[in-house]
């Protein structure tokens, strides 16, 4: 099984911390945020990893190298100064990800979710890890019924965690351009082709300096 870490975002809400540093390289518990993903993937036996990047992406490559010191093999998918968004970024990297289902992880989330729990095979085109709606996203994204992700529910109780497993079939008909991932997921979910699971453990969308500080404080207290 291969994995892709999405690391091309500009980190606008993290400014000024991201003026000269990509958000995935911001430190949490003494290490860059993206290193936590690499470590957990390696522990789960996922060795082949693709990382996309855009602005300041050369710093990510310089920091992580070929991945050997983490026990993984890293290939990079550079997108230039203008990121291709989540959907366009994954589509561009499909040739590196192969024909089997692959893990996708947003570089700017932190969780104690065990990556060994990711399904190695999926019945549809995507499998999402969902979490209860956080305070910063109270309206949620999806419902979940009998292991299938639902869209269009009156009061979505769950938010996409930024962790999931995807199949290249999700991107059939797409073009090499800039586009988001969410509409593809919603369309597939409406046709019953997206499974999911609810995770009740610790999860943080490290989207701004305040949440970064809160996460750093929590992990410092646990160490």
ZAKEKE-690930 format. One record per residue (C-alpha): residue in three letters; chain; y, z, x; residue number from 1. Coordinates in steps of 0.05 Angstrom, whole numbers, plus 5000, padded with zeros to 4 digits. Layout:
<nodes>
<node><resn>ala</resn><chain>A</chain><north>Y</north><up>Z</up><east>X</east><resi>NUM</resi></node>
...
</nodes>
This chain:
<nodes>
<node><resn>unk</resn><chain>A</chain><north>5000</north><up>5000</up><east>5000</east><resi>1</resi></node>
<node><resn>unk</resn><chain>A</chain><north>5070</north><up>4983</up><east>5024</east><resi>2</resi></node>
<node><resn>unk</resn><chain>A</chain><north>5137</north><up>5014</up><east>5007</east><resi>3</resi></node>
<node><resn>unk</resn><chain>A</chain><north>5210</north><up>4995</up><east>5004</east><resi>4</resi></node>
<node><resn>unk</resn><chain>A</chain><north>5267</north><up>5043</up><east>5014</east><resi>5</resi></node>
<node><resn>unk</resn><chain>A</chain><north>5332</north><up>5020</up><east>4982</east><resi>6</resi></node>
<node><resn>unk</resn><chain>A</chain><north>5387</north><up>5035</up><east>5032</east><resi>7</resi></node>
<node><resn>unk</resn><chain>A</chain><north>5440</north><up>4982</up><east>5020</east><resi>8</resi></node>
<node><resn>unk</resn><chain>A</chain><north>5488</north><up>5020</up><east>4975</east><resi>9</resi></node>
<node><resn>unk</resn><chain>A</chain><north>5560</north><up>5028</up><east>4999</east><resi>10</resi></node>
<node><resn>unk</resn><chain>A</chain><north>5562</north><up>5103</up><east>4983</east><resi>11</resi></node>
<node><resn>unk</resn><chain>A</chain><north>5631</north><up>5098</up><east>4950</east><resi>12</resi></node>
<node><resn>unk</resn><chain>A</chain><north>5624</north><up>5166</up><east>4916</east><resi>13</resi></node>
<node><resn>unk</resn><chain>A</chain><north>5607</north><up>5198</up><east>4983</east><resi>14</resi></node>
<node><resn>unk</resn><chain>A</chain><north>5673</north><up>5179</up><east>5016</east><resi>15</resi></node>
<node><resn>unk</resn><chain>A</chain><north>5700</north><up>5201</up><east>5065</east><resi>16</resi></node>
<node><resn>unk</resn><chain>A</chain><north>5631</north><up>5219</up><east>5092</east><resi>17</resi></node>
<node><resn>unk</resn><chain>A</chain><north>5609</north><up>5147</up><east>5089</east><resi>18</resi></node>
<node><resn>unk</resn><chain>A</chain><north>5670</north><up>5114</up><east>5120</east><resi>19</resi></node>
<node><resn>unk</resn><chain>A</chain><north>5633</north><up>5104</up><east>5186</east><resi>20</resi></node>
<node><resn>unk</resn><chain>A</chain><north>5562</north><up>5124</up><east>5168</east><resi>21</resi></node>
<node><resn>unk</resn><chain>A</chain><north>5512</north><up>5096</up><east>5116</east><resi>22</resi></node>
<node><resn>unk</resn><chain>A</chain><north>5494</north><up>5146</up><east>5063</east><resi>23</resi></node>
<node><resn>unk</resn><chain>A</chain><north>5420</north><up>5146</up><east>5082</east><resi>24</resi></node>
<node><resn>unk</resn><chain>A</chain><north>5439</north><up>5174</up><east>5150</east><resi>25</resi></node>
<node><resn>unk</resn><chain>A</chain><north>5476</north><up>5235</up><east>5122</east><resi>26</resi></node>
<node><resn>unk</resn><chain>A</chain><north>5438</north><up>5297</up><east>5144</east><resi>27</resi></node>
<node><resn>unk</resn><chain>A</chain><north>5398</north><up>5342</up><east>5099</east><resi>28</resi></node>
<node><resn>unk</resn><chain>A</chain><north>5361</north><up>5401</up><east>5130</east><resi>29</resi></node>
<node><resn>unk</resn><chain>A</chain><north>5381</north><up>5377</up><east>5200</east><resi>30</resi></node>
<node><resn>unk</resn><chain>A</chain><north>5355</north><up>5305</up><east>5192</east><resi>31</resi></node>
<node><resn>unk</resn><chain>A</chain><north>5380</north><up>5241</up><east>5161</east><resi>32</resi></node>
<node><resn>unk</resn><chain>A</chain><north>5363</north><up>5236</up><east>5087</east><resi>33</resi></node>
<node><resn>unk</resn><chain>A</chain><north>5322</north><up>5173</up><east>5097</east><resi>34</resi></node>
<node><resn>unk</resn><chain>A</chain><north>5277</north><up>5207</up><east>5148</east><resi>35</resi></node>
<node><resn>unk</resn><chain>A</chain><north>5250</north><up>5253</up><east>5093</east><resi>36</resi></node>
<node><resn>unk</resn><chain>A</chain><north>5226</north><up>5190</up><east>5056</east><resi>37</resi></node>
<node><resn>unk</resn><chain>A</chain><north>5193</north><up>5163</up><east>5119</east><resi>38</resi></node>
<node><resn>unk</resn><chain>A</chain><north>5157</north><up>5228</up><east>5132</east><resi>39</resi></node>
<node><resn>unk</resn><chain>A</chain><north>5131</north><up>5235</up><east>5061</east><resi>40</resi></node>
<node><resn>unk</resn><chain>A</chain><north>5108</north><up>5162</up><east>5060</east><resi>41</resi></node>
<node><resn>unk</resn><chain>A</chain><north>5071</north><up>5172</up><east>5125</east><resi>42</resi></node>
<node><resn>unk</resn><chain>A</chain><north>5038</north><up>5235</up><east>5099</east><resi>43</resi></node>
<node><resn>unk</resn><chain>A</chain><north>5015</north><up>5195</up><east>5038</east><resi>44</resi></node>
<node><resn>unk</resn><chain>A</chain><north>4984</north><up>5143</up><east>5082</east><resi>45</resi></node>
<node><resn>unk</resn><chain>A</chain><north>5037</north><up>5090</up><east>5068</east><resi>46</resi></node>
<node><resn>unk</resn><chain>A</chain><north>5049</north><up>5059</up><east>5137</east><resi>47</resi></node>
<node><resn>unk</resn><chain>A</chain><north>5084</north><up>4992</up><east>5124</east><resi>48</resi></node>
<node><resn>unk</resn><chain>A</chain><north>5156</north><up>5002</up><east>5101</east><resi>49</resi></node>
<node><resn>unk</resn><chain>A</chain><north>5213</north><up>4954</up><east>5086</east><resi>50</resi></node>
<node><resn>unk</resn><chain>A</chain><north>5285</north><up>4980</up><east>5088</east><resi>51</resi></node>
<node><resn>unk</resn><chain>A</chain><north>5342</north><up>4938</up><east>5062</east><resi>52</resi></node>
<node><resn>unk</resn><chain>A</chain><north>5413</north><up>4950</up><east>5086</east><resi>53</resi></node>
<node><resn>unk</resn><chain>A</chain><north>5483</north><up>4921</up><east>5080</east><resi>54</resi></node>
<node><resn>unk</resn><chain>A</chain><north>5548</north><up>4950</up><east>5106</east><resi>55</resi></node>
<node><resn>unk</resn><chain>A</chain><north>5537</north><up>4989</up><east>5171</east><resi>56</resi></node>
<node><resn>unk</resn><chain>A</chain><north>5464</north><up>4971</up><east>5167</east><resi>57</resi></node>
<node><resn>unk</resn><chain>A</chain><north>5459</north><up>4963</up><east>5242</east><resi>58</resi></node>
<node><resn>unk</resn><chain>A</chain><north>5467</north><up>5038</up><east>5247</east><resi>59</resi></node>
<node><resn>unk</resn><chain>A</chain><north>5405</north><up>5048</up><east>5205</east><resi>60</resi></node>
<node><resn>unk</resn><chain>A</chain><north>5365</north><up>5002</up><east>5250</east><resi>61</resi></node>
<node><resn>unk</resn><chain>A</chain><north>5391</north><up>5037</up><east>5312</east><resi>62</resi></node>
<node><resn>unk</resn><chain>A</chain><north>5373</north><up>5106</up><east>5283</east><resi>63</resi></node>
<node><resn>unk</resn><chain>A</chain><north>5303</north><up>5089</up><east>5258</east><resi>64</resi></node>
<node><resn>unk</resn><chain>A</chain><north>5279</north><up>5034</up><east>5305</east><resi>65</resi></node>
<node><resn>unk</resn><chain>A</chain><north>5211</north><up>5005</up><east>5290</east><resi>66</resi></node>
<node><resn>unk</resn><chain>A</chain><north>5188</north><up>5069</up><east>5256</east><resi>67</resi></node>
<node><resn>unk</resn><chain>A</chain><north>5135</north><up>5087</up><east>5308</east><resi>68</resi></node>
<node><resn>unk</resn><chain>A</chain><north>5161</north><up>5157</up><east>5319</east><resi>69</resi></node>
<node><resn>unk</resn><chain>A</chain><north>5150</north><up>5171</up><east>5245</east><resi>70</resi></node>
<node><resn>unk</resn><chain>A</chain><north>5080</north><up>5142</up><east>5245</east><resi>71</resi></node>
<node><resn>unk</resn><chain>A</chain><north>5101</north><up>5080</up><east>5205</east><resi>72</resi></node>
<node><resn>unk</resn><chain>A</chain><north>5119</north><up>5007</up><east>5216</east><resi>73</resi></node>
<node><resn>unk</resn><chain>A</chain><north>5189</north><up>4988</up><east>5192</east><resi>74</resi></node>
<node><resn>unk</resn><chain>A</chain><north>5213</north><up>4918</up><east>5175</east><resi>75</resi></node>
<node><resn>unk</resn><chain>A</chain><north>5286</north><up>4908</up><east>5156</east><resi>76</resi></node>
<node><resn>unk</resn><chain>A</chain><north>5316</north><up>4864</up><east>5102</east><resi>77</resi></node>
<node><resn>unk</resn><chain>A</chain><north>5390</north><up>4856</up><east>5119</east><resi>78</resi></node>
<node><resn>unk</resn><chain>A</chain><north>5437</north><up>4834</up><east>5064</east><resi>79</resi></node>
<node><resn>unk</resn><chain>A</chain><north>5503</north><up>4827</up><east>5102</east><resi>80</resi></node>
<node><resn>unk</resn><chain>A</chain><north>5567</north><up>4862</up><east>5081</east><resi>81</resi></node>
<node><resn>unk</resn><chain>A</chain><north>5557</north><up>4852</up><east>5006</east><resi>82</resi></node>
<node><resn>unk</resn><chain>A</chain><north>5494</north><up>4886</up><east>4980</east><resi>83</resi></node>
<node><resn>unk</resn><chain>A</chain><north>5450</north><up>4848</up><east>4931</east><resi>84</resi></node>
<node><resn>unk</resn><chain>A</chain><north>5442</north><up>4908</up><east>4884</east><resi>85</resi></node>
<node><resn>unk</resn><chain>A</chain><north>5375</north><up>4939</up><east>4870</east><resi>86</resi></node>
<node><resn>unk</resn><chain>A</chain><north>5341</north><up>4879</up><east>4837</east><resi>87</resi></node>
<node><resn>unk</resn><chain>A</chain><north>5368</north><up>4827</up><east>4884</east><resi>88</resi></node>
<node><resn>unk</resn><chain>A</chain><north>5351</north><up>4870</up><east>4944</east><resi>89</resi></node>
<node><resn>unk</resn><chain>A</chain><north>5278</north><up>4878</up><east>4924</east><resi>90</resi></node>
<node><resn>unk</resn><chain>A</chain><north>5272</north><up>4805</up><east>4906</east><resi>91</resi></node>
<node><resn>unk</resn><chain>A</chain><north>5298</north><up>4784</up><east>4974</east><resi>92</resi></node>
<node><resn>unk</resn><chain>A</chain><north>5245</north><up>4828</up><east>5007</east><resi>93</resi></node>
<node><resn>unk</resn><chain>A</chain><north>5185</north><up>4807</up><east>4966</east><resi>94</resi></node>
<node><resn>unk</resn><chain>A</chain><north>5157</north><up>4763</up><east>5021</east><resi>95</resi></node>
<node><resn>unk</resn><chain>A</chain><north>5151</north><up>4826</up><east>5064</east><resi>96</resi></node>
<node><resn>unk</resn><chain>A</chain><north>5119</north><up>4868</up><east>5009</east><resi>97</resi></node>
<node><resn>unk</resn><chain>A</chain><north>5057</north><up>4828</up><east>4994</east><resi>98</resi></node>
<node><resn>unk</resn><chain>A</chain><north>5019</north><up>4815</up><east>4930</east><resi>99</resi></node>
<node><resn>unk</resn><chain>A</chain><north>4996</north><up>4886</up><east>4914</east><resi>100</resi></node>
<node><resn>unk</resn><chain>A</chain><north>5037</north><up>4941</up><east>4879</east><resi>101</resi></node>
<node><resn>unk</resn><chain>A</chain><north>5088</north><up>4974</up><east>4925</east><resi>102</resi></node>
<node><resn>unk</resn><chain>A</chain><north>5128</north><up>5038</up><east>4925</east><resi>103</resi></node>
<node><resn>unk</resn><chain>A</chain><north>5203</north><up>5036</up><east>4916</east><resi>104</resi></node>
<node><resn>unk</resn><chain>A</chain><north>5246</north><up>5096</up><east>4934</east><resi>105</resi></node>
<node><resn>unk</resn><chain>A</chain><north>5321</north><up>5102</up><east>4930</east><resi>106</resi></node>
<node><resn>unk</resn><chain>A</chain><north>5345</north><up>5128</up><east>4998</east><resi>107</resi></node>
<node><resn>unk</resn><chain>A</chain><north>5396</north><up>5173</up><east>4965</east><resi>108</resi></node>
<node><resn>unk</resn><chain>A</chain><north>5349</north><up>5217</up><east>4926</east><resi>109</resi></node>
<node><resn>unk</resn><chain>A</chain><north>5312</north><up>5279</up><east>4950</east><resi>110</resi></node>
<node><resn>unk</resn><chain>A</chain><north>5252</north><up>5310</up><east>4916</east><resi>111</resi></node>
<node><resn>unk</resn><chain>A</chain><north>5191</north><up>5351</up><east>4930</east><resi>112</resi></node>
<node><resn>unk</resn><chain>A</chain><north>5150</north><up>5300</up><east>4891</east><resi>113</resi></node>
<node><resn>unk</resn><chain>A</chain><north>5086</north><up>5285</up><east>4930</east><resi>114</resi></node>
<node><resn>unk</resn><chain>A</chain><north>5084</north><up>5211</up><east>4949</east><resi>115</resi></node>
<node><resn>unk</resn><chain>A</chain><north>5008</north><up>5214</up><east>4951</east><resi>116</resi></node>
<node><resn>unk</resn><chain>A</chain><north>5013</north><up>5219</up><east>4875</east><resi>117</resi></node>
<node><resn>unk</resn><chain>A</chain><north>5038</north><up>5148</up><east>4868</east><resi>118</resi></node>
<node><resn>unk</resn><chain>A</chain><north>4986</north><up>5105</up><east>4834</east><resi>119</resi></node>
<node><resn>unk</resn><chain>A</chain><north>4955</north><up>5052</up><east>4879</east><resi>120</resi></node>
<node><resn>unk</resn><chain>A</chain><north>4946</north><up>5005</up><east>4821</east><resi>121</resi></node>
<node><resn>unk</resn><chain>A</chain><north>4986</north><up>4997</up><east>4757</east><resi>122</resi></node>
<node><resn>unk</resn><chain>A</chain><north>4967</north><up>4967</up><east>4690</east><resi>123</resi></node>
<node><resn>unk</resn><chain>A</chain><north>5035</north><up>4934</up><east>4679</east><resi>124</resi></node>
<node><resn>unk</resn><chain>A</chain><north>5092</north><up>4911</up><east>4723</east><resi>125</resi></node>
<node><resn>unk</resn><chain>A</chain><north>5122</north><up>4979</up><east>4740</east><resi>126</resi></node>
<node><resn>unk</resn><chain>A</chain><north>5107</north><up>5054</up><east>4740</east><resi>127</resi></node>
<node><resn>unk</resn><chain>A</chain><north>5167</north><up>5101</up><east>4739</east><resi>128</resi></node>
<node><resn>unk</resn><chain>A</chain><north>5174</north><up>5174</up><east>4758</east><resi>129</resi></node>
<node><resn>unk</resn><chain>A</chain><north>5220</north><up>5205</up><east>4706</east><resi>130</resi></node>
<node><resn>unk</resn><chain>A</chain><north>5257</north><up>5271</up><east>4708</east><resi>131</resi></node>
<node><resn>unk</resn><chain>A</chain><north>5292</north><up>5312</up><east>4653</east><resi>132</resi></node>
<node><resn>unk</resn><chain>A</chain><north>5364</north><up>5289</up><east>4645</east><resi>133</resi></node>
<node><resn>unk</resn><chain>A</chain><north>5408</north><up>5321</up><east>4698</east><resi>134</resi></node>
<node><resn>unk</resn><chain>A</chain><north>5477</north><up>5349</up><east>4682</east><resi>135</resi></node>
<node><resn>unk</resn><chain>A</chain><north>5511</north><up>5288</up><east>4712</east><resi>136</resi></node>
<node><resn>unk</resn><chain>A</chain><north>5471</north><up>5240</up><east>4669</east><resi>137</resi></node>
<node><resn>unk</resn><chain>A</chain><north>5462</north><up>5276</up><east>4602</east><resi>138</resi></node>
<node><resn>unk</resn><chain>A</chain><north>5449</north><up>5213</up><east>4560</east><resi>139</resi></node>
<node><resn>unk</resn><chain>A</chain><north>5388</north><up>5194</up><east>4600</east><resi>140</resi></node>
<node><resn>unk</resn><chain>A</chain><north>5353</north><up>5127</up><east>4608</east><resi>141</resi></node>
<node><resn>unk</resn><chain>A</chain><north>5285</north><up>5127</up><east>4575</east><resi>142</resi></node>
<node><resn>unk</resn><chain>A</chain><north>5235</north><up>5159</up><east>4529</east><resi>143</resi></node>
<node><resn>unk</resn><chain>A</chain><north>5162</north><up>5170</up><east>4548</east><resi>144</resi></node>
<node><resn>unk</resn><chain>A</chain><north>5103</north><up>5166</up><east>4500</east><resi>145</resi></node>
<node><resn>unk</resn><chain>A</chain><north>5029</north><up>5165</up><east>4517</east><resi>146</resi></node>
<node><resn>unk</resn><chain>A</chain><north>5044</north><up>5146</up><east>4589</east><resi>147</resi></node>
<node><resn>unk</resn><chain>A</chain><north>5089</north><up>5087</up><east>4571</east><resi>148</resi></node>
<node><resn>unk</resn><chain>A</chain><north>5164</north><up>5084</up><east>4584</east><resi>149</resi></node>
<node><resn>unk</resn><chain>A</chain><north>5205</north><up>5071</up><east>4521</east><resi>150</resi></node>
<node><resn>unk</resn><chain>A</chain><north>5273</north><up>5040</up><east>4513</east><resi>151</resi></node>
<node><resn>unk</resn><chain>A</chain><north>5320</north><up>5041</up><east>4454</east><resi>152</resi></node>
<node><resn>unk</resn><chain>A</chain><north>5302</north><up>5111</up><east>4433</east><resi>153</resi></node>
<node><resn>unk</resn><chain>A</chain><north>5355</north><up>5150</up><east>4395</east><resi>154</resi></node>
<node><resn>unk</resn><chain>A</chain><north>5362</north><up>5206</up><east>4447</east><resi>155</resi></node>
<node><resn>unk</resn><chain>A</chain><north>5331</north><up>5188</up><east>4515</east><resi>156</resi></node>
<node><resn>unk</resn><chain>A</chain><north>5306</north><up>5253</up><east>4545</east><resi>157</resi></node>
<node><resn>unk</resn><chain>A</chain><north>5290</north><up>5227</up><east>4614</east><resi>158</resi></node>
<node><resn>unk</resn><chain>A</chain><north>5324</north><up>5196</up><east>4673</east><resi>159</resi></node>
<node><resn>unk</resn><chain>A</chain><north>5294</north><up>5148</up><east>4724</east><resi>160</resi></node>
<node><resn>unk</resn><chain>A</chain><north>5285</north><up>5187</up><east>4788</east><resi>161</resi></node>
<node><resn>unk</resn><chain>A</chain><north>5294</north><up>5129</up><east>4836</east><resi>162</resi></node>
<node><resn>unk</resn><chain>A</chain><north>5220</north><up>5133</up><east>4853</east><resi>163</resi></node>
<node><resn>unk</resn><chain>A</chain><north>5169</north><up>5084</up><east>4826</east><resi>164</resi></node>
<node><resn>unk</resn><chain>A</chain><north>5115</north><up>5033</up><east>4838</east><resi>165</resi></node>
<node><resn>unk</resn><chain>A</chain><north>5128</north><up>4959</up><east>4824</east><resi>166</resi></node>
<node><resn>unk</resn><chain>A</chain><north>5090</north><up>4894</up><east>4822</east><resi>167</resi></node>
<node><resn>unk</resn><chain>A</chain><north>5122</north><up>4828</up><east>4843</east><resi>168</resi></node>
<node><resn>unk</resn><chain>A</chain><north>5106</north><up>4802</up><east>4773</east><resi>169</resi></node>
<node><resn>unk</resn><chain>A</chain><north>5167</north><up>4841</up><east>4749</east><resi>170</resi></node>
<node><resn>unk</resn><chain>A</chain><north>5211</north><up>4791</up><east>4786</east><resi>171</resi></node>
<node><resn>unk</resn><chain>A</chain><north>5180</north><up>4727</up><east>4759</east><resi>172</resi></node>
<node><resn>unk</resn><chain>A</chain><north>5236</north><up>4678</up><east>4740</east><resi>173</resi></node>
<node><resn>unk</resn><chain>A</chain><north>5289</north><up>4714</up><east>4783</east><resi>174</resi></node>
<node><resn>unk</resn><chain>A</chain><north>5334</north><up>4677</up><east>4831</east><resi>175</resi></node>
<node><resn>unk</resn><chain>A</chain><north>5357</north><up>4696</up><east>4901</east><resi>176</resi></node>
<node><resn>unk</resn><chain>A</chain><north>5423</north><up>4726</up><east>4880</east><resi>177</resi></node>
<node><resn>unk</resn><chain>A</chain><north>5457</north><up>4793</up><east>4867</east><resi>178</resi></node>
<node><resn>unk</resn><chain>A</chain><north>5429</north><up>4829</up><east>4806</east><resi>179</resi></node>
<node><resn>unk</resn><chain>A</chain><north>5411</north><up>4899</up><east>4782</east><resi>180</resi></node>
<node><resn>unk</resn><chain>A</chain><north>5340</north><up>4924</up><east>4771</east><resi>181</resi></node>
<node><resn>unk</resn><chain>A</chain><north>5351</north><up>4963</up><east>4707</east><resi>182</resi></node>
<node><resn>unk</resn><chain>A</chain><north>5353</north><up>4903</up><east>4658</east><resi>183</resi></node>
<node><resn>unk</resn><chain>A</chain><north>5286</north><up>4878</up><east>4686</east><resi>184</resi></node>
<node><resn>unk</resn><chain>A</chain><north>5255</north><up>4947</up><east>4675</east><resi>185</resi></node>
<node><resn>unk</resn><chain>A</chain><north>5284</north><up>4953</up><east>4604</east><resi>186</resi></node>
<node><resn>unk</resn><chain>A</chain><north>5259</north><up>4884</up><east>4585</east><resi>187</resi></node>
<node><resn>unk</resn><chain>A</chain><north>5189</north><up>4898</up><east>4612</east><resi>188</resi></node>
<node><resn>unk</resn><chain>A</chain><north>5187</north><up>4967</up><east>4580</east><resi>189</resi></node>
<node><resn>unk</resn><chain>A</chain><north>5206</north><up>4937</up><east>4512</east><resi>190</resi></node>
<node><resn>unk</resn><chain>A</chain><north>5143</north><up>4894</up><east>4519</east><resi>191</resi></node>
<node><resn>unk</resn><chain>A</chain><north>5099</north><up>4954</up><east>4536</east><resi>192</resi></node>
<node><resn>unk</resn><chain>A</chain><north>5091</north><up>4935</up><east>4609</east><resi>193</resi></node>
<node><resn>unk</resn><chain>A</chain><north>5121</north><up>4997</up><east>4643</east><resi>194</resi></node>
<node><resn>unk</resn><chain>A</chain><north>5082</north><up>5061</up><east>4650</east><resi>195</resi></node>
<node><resn>unk</resn><chain>A</chain><north>5112</north><up>5127</up><east>4672</east><resi>196</resi></node>
<node><resn>unk</resn><chain>A</chain><north>5103</north><up>5201</up><east>4687</east><resi>197</resi></node>
<node><resn>unk</resn><chain>A</chain><north>5147</north><up>5261</up><east>4680</east><resi>198</resi></node>
<node><resn>unk</resn><chain>A</chain><north>5162</north><up>5303</up><east>4742</east><resi>199</resi></node>
<node><resn>unk</resn><chain>A</chain><north>5187</north><up>5374</up><east>4731</east><resi>200</resi></node>
<node><resn>unk</resn><chain>A</chain><north>5195</north><up>5394</up><east>4804</east><resi>201</resi></node>
<node><resn>unk</resn><chain>A</chain><north>5257</north><up>5394</up><east>4847</east><resi>202</resi></node>
<node><resn>unk</resn><chain>A</chain><north>5297</north><up>5329</up><east>4848</east><resi>203</resi></node>
<node><resn>unk</resn><chain>A</chain><north>5368</north><up>5312</up><east>4868</east><resi>204</resi></node>
<node><resn>unk</resn><chain>A</chain><north>5408</north><up>5248</up><east>4863</east><resi>205</resi></node>
<node><resn>unk</resn><chain>A</chain><north>5450</north><up>5259</up><east>4925</east><resi>206</resi></node>
<node><resn>unk</resn><chain>A</chain><north>5507</north><up>5219</up><east>4896</east><resi>207</resi></node>
<node><resn>unk</resn><chain>A</chain><north>5569</north><up>5257</up><east>4919</east><resi>208</resi></node>
<node><resn>unk</resn><chain>A</chain><north>5591</north><up>5308</up><east>4971</east><resi>209</resi></node>
<node><resn>unk</resn><chain>A</chain><north>5583</north><up>5366</up><east>4922</east><resi>210</resi></node>
<node><resn>unk</resn><chain>A</chain><north>5510</north><up>5351</up><east>4907</east><resi>211</resi></node>
<node><resn>unk</resn><chain>A</chain><north>5498</north><up>5340</up><east>4981</east><resi>212</resi></node>
<node><resn>unk</resn><chain>A</chain><north>5525</north><up>5409</up><east>4997</east><resi>213</resi></node>
<node><resn>unk</resn><chain>A</chain><north>5484</north><up>5440</up><east>4941</east><resi>214</resi></node>
<node><resn>unk</resn><chain>A</chain><north>5421</north><up>5408</up><east>4969</east><resi>215</resi></node>
<node><resn>unk</resn><chain>A</chain><north>5437</north><up>5430</up><east>5040</east><resi>216</resi></node>
<node><resn>unk</resn><chain>A</chain><north>5448</north><up>5502</up><east>5016</east><resi>217</resi></node>
<node><resn>unk</resn><chain>A</chain><north>5383</north><up>5503</up><east>4977</east><resi>218</resi></node>
<node><resn>unk</resn><chain>A</chain><north>5341</north><up>5477</up><east>5035</east><resi>219</resi></node>
<node><resn>unk</resn><chain>A</chain><north>5375</north><up>5524</up><east>5084</east><resi>220</resi></node>
<node><resn>unk</resn><chain>A</chain><north>5356</north><up>5583</up><east>5039</east><resi>221</resi></node>
<node><resn>unk</resn><chain>A</chain><north>5284</north><up>5559</up><east>5036</east><resi>222</resi></node>
<node><resn>unk</resn><chain>A</chain><north>5276</north><up>5551</up><east>5111</east><resi>223</resi></node>
</nodes>
